[in-house]
Amino acid sequence: MTSDTKAAWRRRALRAEHELETLRRIRSFEHKQELQMARVDAAQATALREIQNILNDLRGDEPTAGLI
């Protein structure tokens, strides 16, 4: 049986702090990716609406004619 020394507790605490910092970095990276994907999705949705409006104007159709 080994006894828990002050040094062992310190090593555990340092390891736990390191793991926590690693998890924080991972979460920060994931959050940045999510924001970037949301921006891309919004830009694509806007572009698709604009394209649909242009096509409708060129056809002279009702706004939903190309969607049905």
Wavefront OBJ file of the C-alpha trace (Angstrom):
o trace
v 0.000 0.000 0.000
v 1.409 3.358 -0.955
v 0.770 6.442 1.046
v -0.428 9.604 -0.658
v 2.255 12.160 -0.241
v 2.055 15.868 -0.766
v 4.032 15.447 -4.008
v 1.578 12.839 -5.303
v -1.382 15.122 -4.593
v 0.415 17.967 -6.335
v 1.035 15.797 -9.422
v -2.636 14.821 -9.511
v -3.718 18.440 -9.218
v -1.361 19.534 -11.993
v -2.552 16.694 -14.233
v -6.183 17.634 -13.579
v -5.468 21.291 -14.389
v -3.746 20.263 -17.616
v -6.674 18.054 -18.623
v -9.132 20.849 -17.868
v -7.154 23.301 -20.004
v -7.065 20.766 -22.847
v -10.843 20.344 -22.657
v -11.314 24.126 -22.642
v -9.192 24.454 -25.785
v -11.143 21.710 -27.517
v -14.472 23.326 -26.601
v -13.253 26.737 -27.774
v -12.197 25.245 -31.118
v -15.564 23.474 -31.501
v -17.417 26.682 -30.664
v -15.489 28.599 -33.335
v -16.315 25.888 -35.876
v -20.024 26.041 -34.968
v -20.073 29.813 -35.423
v -18.326 29.520 -38.777
v -20.820 26.890 -39.962
v -23.726 29.110 -38.868
v -22.271 32.011 -40.859
v -21.847 29.835 -43.947
v -25.386 28.458 -43.596
v -26.820 31.971 -43.319
v -24.852 33.188 -46.338
v -25.963 30.206 -48.413
v -29.596 30.660 -47.409
v -29.436 34.330 -48.405
v -27.811 33.460 -51.731
v -30.460 30.829 -52.473
v -33.278 33.304 -51.716
v -31.685 35.885 -53.997
v -31.269 33.344 -56.786
v -34.885 32.233 -56.408
v -36.052 35.864 -56.563
v -34.002 36.498 -59.706
v -35.357 33.366 -61.380
v -38.905 34.330 -60.462
v -38.395 37.834 -61.867
v -36.979 36.412 -65.104
v -39.920 34.028 -65.495
v -42.540 36.520 -64.379
v -44.031 33.748 -62.246
v -45.578 33.794 -58.851
v -43.002 33.849 -56.000
v -43.604 30.186 -55.163
v -43.880 28.872 -58.715
v -40.321 27.565 -58.788
v -40.643 25.870 -55.415
v -43.643 23.672 -56.150
l 1 2 3 4 5 6 7 8 9 10 11 12 13 14 15 16 17 18 19 20 21 22 23 24 25 26 27 28 29 30 31 32 33 34 35 36 37 38 39 40 41 42 43 44 45 46 47 48 49 50 51 52 53 54 55 56 57 58 59 60 61 62 63 64 65 66 67 68
